[in-house]
């Protein structure tokens, strides 16, 4: 057994079943070891991505849905660098990810060959945990520690750098899986304090994040809200939000700073459950960065690393809300093809045809509001958003989610600008026969920047206009999809969209619909 | 005038004329300032890339050809991260590049908004110089220093982080351009020492790199070789190599470690001119990392930061070779469409039709040898190779070179696997009407990894085979190109290739030829 085999065996023994990979020469022994079965016969599922940003984005989508890490396989510093943006997003999502990054053999680094770089330095900004194996004898134990680090609550990005000679030299065997620590319990005092606040008559918002947005936790929070009159809020972007009929409706905090301030002007006190106090996404001249008024008080029921769902149950008990009735969303859809061909019409049709249990990966930027509104009353489903703001996540996220949940339909709603960053994900969808329908909103602009230019107080001009313009030449998404083995169709009316989307929902496999909004 | 305007004015004043950009909200003032003209009326040319790896790769291609930096405009830590791999390649090429990376407003960082990251940490591994402007009053001076750093011999990657409030706050004006230090002179003693070695009767190789591969320096080196019997060598990969008829032929060091060792086994002493001693690209079990035998002696004529071309002239004088005749390559081409449809046949046809002064961006990996052999006797042209080993450079490199040299035909020879990393460059080629012909060698494999798997001593198996396989689904490059506004054609015979390539050489504008090797 060599080091790479000991690493793969340790991953399998630690419950890691999927490897998203874009390997190179220094990862060849790891690739060869992917064939090895664990003692119980399980093998790693190896999924190739044609660009590393696809690989790490898939790991994010997989980890969000599976609740445990996939492993990525990346090639040296530059390969890791190509994956950093989506690791940033995964980290902001609280997704467990283990990266295995090959490096030159330990004795080869001194020669400064062309691919030599400071791999730890590349890893650190987007990793919670970084370690370089010193050799084959340590690699298995390091791997078990990396998985443990990824599972540290509320989940982390762990990067293990594996020198080529640590992979090819003899090892002593796989390491046993390490225990994963449970989330920290919330102190009784915090629960009692918040219970007291909920009865003080002030206007209250409960801001939920992370696992506290799970379906059961959300129901408990709904009971607390119903019993106490508090409003339920979540961040603009959430890693995984149950939505649709039978779920507790929750208000999303709006995107723009002045809208956030407007919302919280109505609220006297905020209770955080796994969440942070809201802030503006960007700074703007003469606009506040903080979302809350200075007069708004903030209380923490549960920090992100604590057990928010259990704290909600204890809080419900403390305020007598364990069985309080709660109004759940009801299915109410309108799939008519009358009306304007815009994101609101598109959103209505998506909501009318979405199958139960669907997973919606959403990165539609200025085209997202239509479906957001309509999907609240669609069938029960889950929505995954872009968490770190680095665009180019939606396609790989959908791809990884489809790997994790092969029996659920995945729908990816994406802006055309953002989709160009990691379009290679379509190839993996075709290769793995994944059940993903991608809707590209082709407005042929970085439309958000048209808005932001004015909001930051800069003055538009011809050069700036051209920097936001994707119309010359016009991207042809049907061609791009065909080029990677995915069937696509361009639609220019609601009727065409309805026919294409309904057909995609009835069949399996990757599809793309280019919506000429 | 705001900080962003002072930065753009300083760049123009320092000779920086082109901005390769992929901006976001925090760069809006910089984008707006791109419209401003310098006192002499010059304006920055702004070139949009749809992915940051394209942006930095274009800056590398531009900088290699222009001999001065372009500026890139990148969005926060993740946007910079997406550009790191091609910055690694640029740095290994010794290309001057100035990156301007927007960051959150200084006072906004404390709120840990979703896009917050350690931007300096992201920059450092692939930058020679990193600085964060503390405000608008400092931004212009910092910019002049960044350009000076980029031009520090032998050229560097300089990254200036510009917080949003440093861009939008009032500034006092542009900063004057700073002087660029000349390369250090080579000591007379080094020249005398090497002149002595060249007469000692031992088998000698002169290894040239960087500016010492310029056309005139190469001619001088050729005279020295002719006078002394030394062999002229260059690295496997070179940033910019004059090649073809009328140029001094030079041997490229082969790629694989055992071939390097084989070459240098015939050589007793090596003289380095701007070069480093050769090493293997990767380590392999039981193969040497060093390219030279222990018995081979190494002498430095010029370090990379020293004036290699002047040292060659002085050396030629010292050995009496200033007017020694040298055998130059003669044009000898064979454009016949008889023979096998493989890289060698393709290479012959490329060599037969290449126009004089063409720039060849080469990242064809296992398909590169055919054109390398044939082009030695083509018309005079220059070849730019992948310097840092991080694949996905060739398309953007060609794009940037075409921006720098609008009157020269650019030909990009690329493997299909590598081309998928930064295929978005094709869109910029169409947008800017650049005169680039891309030849994609579609072998539908990571074919180099088939070779490397065996070379590192790993055993192939079904999983590994599938990790190198790009045939399921088959990439359709003509569709991919059309999706980005570039006309493409697939060819399956030498006659078809010859017709397509000859046609592309006669017309202007971007084209793509998919070669089904």
Interface residues (C-beta under 8 A of the other chain):
Chain A: X21 X23 X24 X25 X26 X28 X29 X31 X32 X34 X35 X43 X46 X48 X50 X51 X53 X76 X77 X78 X79 X81 X82 X84 X85 X88 X89 X92 X104 X105 X107 X108 X111 X112 X113 X114 X115 X117 X118 X121 X122 X124 X125 X126 X164 X165 X168 X237 X276 X279 X280 X281 X282 X283 X285 X289 X290 X387 X388 X389 X390 X392 X417 X420 X421 X423 X424 X427 X430 X431 X448 X449 X452 X453 X456 X457 X458 X459 X460 X461 X462 X463 X464 X466 X467 X469 X470 X472 X473 X474 X475 X476 X477 X478 X479 X480 X482 X483 X484 X485
Chain B: X21 X23 X24 X25 X26 X28 X29 X31 X32 X34 X35 X46 X48 X50 X51 X53 X76 X77 X78 X79 X81 X82 X84 X85 X88 X89 X92 X104 X105 X107 X108 X111 X112 X113 X114 X115 X117 X118 X121 X122 X124 X125 X126 X164 X165 X168 X237 X276 X279 X280 X281 X282 X283 X285 X289 X290 X387 X388 X389 X390 X392 X417 X420 X421 X423 X424 X427 X430 X431 X448 X449 X452 X453 X455 X456 X457 X458 X459 X460 X461 X462 X463 X464 X466 X467 X469 X470 X472 X473 X474 X475 X476 X477 X478 X479 X480 X482 X483 X484 X485
